[in-house]
């Protein structure tokens, strides 16, 4: 088995979240447990959602009033995906623009397109594409 890391987003309404992610990002539903817990995929990148469970230490970003994670979604058409997410009900946080970076390491990033939306459940999605 290959190691992978997949976020599990806490949401107030699982069925509404499934519908939003399908509409906004073209997510495919892999499985669901009565709408309360689900596995989804965006072009093969898997993520999960679960309805908040304060008794188990999970609150949605809505309930907490903020999010502690930013989800990076890399796609071929960040402008189109950003617009599609806004049309589906996400709030524009920042437009897609070119950014210059001076990262270091084995795979440095010099330029990328990136913008951000906040989904109806309080999670921030940075939508971008590495240019070089």
Helices and strands as residue ranges (DSSP letters): E 8-11, H 14-25, E 28-33, E 37-42, E 45-51, G 54-56, H 61-64, E 70-74, H 78-87, E 91-100, E 111-118, E 124-130
